[in-house]
Amino acid sequence: MYKQLASDKENIEVLLESVKQLTTQHFQQVETIPTSAKPQEVKNYHLPEEGIGAEAVLAQFKTDYQQLMCGSSGPRYWGYVTGGATPASVIGDWLATTFDQNTQSVQGRGDVSAIMEKETIQLLLDFLNLPKTFFGGFVTGATMSNFTCLGVARQWIGKNQGYDIALDGLQKPVQIVTGMPHSSVIKGIAMLGMGSTNIHKIPLLDGREAIDVEKLEDFLKQNASDDVIVLSSAGTVNSVDFDDLKAIATLKETYNFWWHIDAAFGGMVACVEDKKHFVEGWEKADSITVDCHKWFNIPYDSAVFFIQEKHQKRQIETFQNSNAPYLGNPIEDFSYLNFLPENSRRFRALPVWFSLLAYGKKGYQEIVQRNIDVAQKLTNYIETSEKFELVAPTRVNVVCFKVVGLSQEKQDEFLQTLNSRRKIFITPSVYLEQSCFRAAFVNWQTTEKDIVIAIEELEETHHQYI
Ligand SMILES: Cc1ncc(COP(=O)(O)O)c(C=O)c1O
């Protein structure tokens, strides 16, 4: 064995002790870590002939990069929709790496990872109040979950039209209708060869990011519905608006379309008493996307798809790894590789299993409610401030706002200045054609005191800038 490999194995306890200390320090100090890193150039690296061993690499990481790791897992990083990592999920993630299971094994044959994955899916369905008629699995993120669900939808449509898209390729256009999809859904449609220009946008309700269901029904009346995919949003990325899922569920009783819901983070309202009506009816969907690295606060990368079990045949046709006879019959010899895009993949269920069991329904409800409350606190400040104004209503956990009386160029500069102070991090967005700043609250550590800091930062930047 190469000398550095042998000595790293010999010293594993000492090495991991150093990593444990670094991780502990991160958990203790994440609140003070700057929320963005200063711009850096890519260094010109050359791979040395001789390895230097893990201890020396760790020292190099500490010197060269540790200080540049931004506080994106901390309480005041509100850009995009960025979750953190709960303590239990970090433990699960470390152990997923330690045990390095081969999740493509056939269920129950020498490996328990598929069984734990199925169990974890049940925990998630319980938490989200979804029925066990859904079959689920883990992929890297909501983008891949949307892709997976839409891949099965595409196959279902081909079969309705009398051909097999997995075998013969796409031969007729698929009709895709939607109101306000996330960009990743459009990317998924492009990757699946269905053509993003085939997306038919149905008008939105006035002043909303939600589809006009009457107009959707008009479309369904005029088109044979069994070659239609209806894409719904359960939480748009800007204003966390929800399509009327209950009304769309009712349409499904009359029209035979495939219904996919992107509930990447908005699905979490299922656990909040006065918000859960937003997802009423979603159990009737054919497929649903939920991210775990957002509001579930699981480390990257982690998301799930839920697809109704009745579509299992179409799912297998889409993803079957059919050239490997040793893998057997996909139903009797169950392996996840016949049900999703990847073959080999990491044991993503483990960190989710750890975190769900560690904190339970109540723990997650508390995180979600606290994030909703802090979003409201920031909203209250903006509503009463003469310096800032809301651009969208705060429905759940995202606040869209801007500075009063500044040109677009100056708004952009303001946001850059605010972020360059490195105490909070917010990303720009466009809400119904209006540019704005957008703060998304999904981190398990964010509390009211972070909003106090944010208000100070906004006031000081305003003072410095105007
Ligand atoms: C509604 C929605 N769908 C999909 C995505 C894409 O998620 P991911 O980056 O995990 O692929 C996002 C990301 O913010 C989102 O908000």
The ligand as an SDF file (V2000), in Angstrom:
LIG
                    3D

 16 16  0  0  0  0  0  0  0  0999 V2000
  -39.6510   26.1050   -6.3590 C   0  0  0  0  0  0  0  0  0  0  0  0
  -38.2770   25.5960   -6.6920 C   0  0  0  0  0  0  0  0  0  0  0  0
  -38.1470   24.5390   -7.5280 N   0  0  0  0  0  0  0  0  0  0  0  0
  -36.9440   24.0520   -7.8580 C   0  0  0  0  0  0  0  0  0  0  0  0
  -35.7820   24.6060   -7.3660 C   0  0  0  0  0  0  0  0  0  0  0  0
  -34.4420   24.0370   -7.7680 C   0  0  0  0  0  0  0  0  0  0  0  0
  -33.8560   23.4420   -6.6570 O   0  0  0  0  0  0  0  0  0  0  0  0
  -32.4060   22.7540   -6.6400 P   0  0  0  0  0  0  0  0  0  0  0  0
  -31.4330   23.8730   -6.6830 O   0  0  0  0  0  0  0  0  0  0  0  0
  -32.4060   21.9920   -5.3830 O   0  0  0  0  0  0  0  0  0  0  0  0
  -32.2800   21.8770   -7.8300 O   0  0  0  0  0  0  0  0  0  0  0  0
  -35.8680   25.7060   -6.4960 C   0  0  0  0  0  0  0  0  0  0  0  0
  -34.6680   26.3540   -5.9600 C   0  0  0  0  0  0  0  0  0  0  0  0
  -34.7040   27.3790   -5.3360 O   0  0  0  0  0  0  0  0  0  0  0  0
  -37.1540   26.1950   -6.1320 C   0  0  0  0  0  0  0  0  0  0  0  0
  -37.2970   27.2200   -5.2870 O   0  0  0  0  0  0  0  0  0  0  0  0
  1  2  1  0
  2  3  1  0
  2 15  2  0
  3  4  2  0
  4  5  1  0
  5  6  1  0
  5 12  2  0
  6  7  1  0
  7  8  1  0
  8  9  2  0
  8 10  1  0
  8 11  1  0
 12 13  1  0
 12 15  1  0
 13 14  2  0
 15 16  1  0
M  END
$$$$
